[in-house]
Amino acid sequence: MATSMAERSSAKFSEDLLEVPKGWKEPKFSKDDNPKGLAVESSFATLFPKYRESYLRECWPLVEKSLSDHGIKAVLDVVEGSMSVHTTRKTWDPYIVIKSRDMIKLLARSLPYEQALRVLDDGMSAEIIKIGRMVRNRQRFVRRRQRLIGPNGSTLKAIELLTKCYVMVQGNTVGAVGPYRGLRDVNKIVTDTMNNIHPIYNIKTMMIKRELMKDDKLKSESWDRFLPKFKSKNLKKRKQPLKKRTKKEYTPFPPPQPESKIDKELATGEYFLKEGQKQVKAQELKRMKQAEAKARNQEKRNKAFIPPKEPTVASKTTPTNSTDTSIDIDAFKAKIKKNTQKKMKFSQPESSDSSKRKDRTGKSKTNDGDISPIKFELCELRNSVIMALRRRKKRYTVLRAGGPFK
């Protein structure tokens, strides 16, 4: 009974301690809190690139003045390309030297003096995220870094508004200055972006959280039901190896020793042959290989002269009496003679003027003496028979090939 009462009282006491009053702020650390100063001198140094030298020369008097207010001495070494900060006897804040170190690091990473000076304030911190080694491929790294900046810097501006941090993407690093909670969100967004997760997903989640923070009723509830859940559609498929190796069964015994050249000769009987017999056998083996290679090469050459197989096309119309090539010549002659007689009967007689023609000498010459009617009919008959035979032969070849006859 006593233990349960003690547990309840301790739990109640811990809840009272964890509860922070609304609008409470931590008091500032002043010179009166540490009037004796620091016992040991501390110093930090960092290097800066060559292109930052001109800017640091311009703003260095302002840096020295702002740090001297806190009792910190700043030194710029242009020859070695380094910046250093040292504590003095006037320094009363033991943590200000850490903040001064962060300030010179931000100046070396291309942050402007006005933003780097914010690190010295209470509740502010700085972080430099190294993104150069997060992606191996250089082109892919440049695309994802540009995705973090966005078109015309819109994505970076949205991140700054939501996190209340100043973010600078420079080379292989991302520098950020702001409150601790904002730096945590910036670190998550940058890491997810370099791991191929678009920053718009984190931005949407942060916008929803900012609206939920305004409602006091949801202070002690879980926000999982309000937050969006994004599922990756593109699943990475593991690349299959070109040659898949199957694991052999484990045996405690070592593999058998490979046979030497002498063992192989003893097995085949070549070891007991004389030197001349070995040479003869080697020559015979060489001739056999040459003959096989010659036969293979000859076969390859002959492949080019082998005609390809022609595709057989099935005929649509069934040929009728395609093999019958016999012609009744007497009946065919009688038919031709009858047709010529009809033409001569119905044709108009030519005039005497048209029947006459002049030769080269100017003398007139009639058509009656040129050719006899019998010879003319025989020529016509011969030509008709030749044309008919050619047409029959053409029809026979077309039907045999399987195509339609026109």
Secondary structure, DSSP 8 states (H G I E B T S, - for coil): -HHHHHHHHHHHHHHHHH---TT-------GGG-TT--SS--EEEEE--GGGHHHHHHHHHHHHHHHHTTTEEEEEETTTTEEEEEE-TT---TTHHHHHHHHHHHHHTT--HHHHGGGGSTT-EEEEEE-TTT-SSHHHHHHHHHHHH-GGGHHHHHHHHHHT-EEEEETTEEEEEE-HHHHHHHHHHHHHHHTT--HHHHHHHHHHHHHHTT-STTTTS--TTTS-----SS-------SS--------SS-------HHHHHHHHTGGGS-HHHHHHHHHHHHHHHHHHHHHHHHHHHHHTTS---------SS--SSTT-----HHHHHHHHHHHHHHHHHHS----HHHHEEE-TTS-EEESTTT--HHHHHHHHHHHHHHHHHHHHHHHHHHHHHT----
